[in-house]
Amino acid sequence: MVWKERKEFSADLKLIYAAVNKDAARAALDDFTAK
């Protein structure tokens, strides 16, 4: 991973782990894998 992309990567992971339910986590994970 390029250092410049680390901040964006971390923000995307936080969306997954901070999701309020499974559906929100799945949607965040799907968005993450699409990148």
Secondary structure, 3 states (H helix, E strand, C coil): CCHHHHHHHHHHHHHHHCCCCHHHHHHHHHHHHHC
